Amino acid sequence: MLKENTPQGPDIIAHFSAHCEAVVALNFDQSGLMLVTADKNGHRFNVFKIHPSILGSSFAAVHHLHTL
């Protein structure tokens, strides 16, 4: 998940594992803090809440809210 590109490269907000299968769709809400992902088979949809940190990606948190 990228925040923006800088001269040093992209800033990463958080890094986490969402699926065991290939992710074929993802969508953020308007705030950019809620994320829905879908796997290749369309059997699993995950909803995540992202808590970025001004201290860097190693201090960010991602909470898995639901699997549909």
Secondary structure, 3 states (H helix, E strand, C coil): CEEEEECCEEEECCCCCCCCCCEEEEEECCCCCEEEEEECCCCCEEEEEEECCCCCHHHCEEEEEEEC
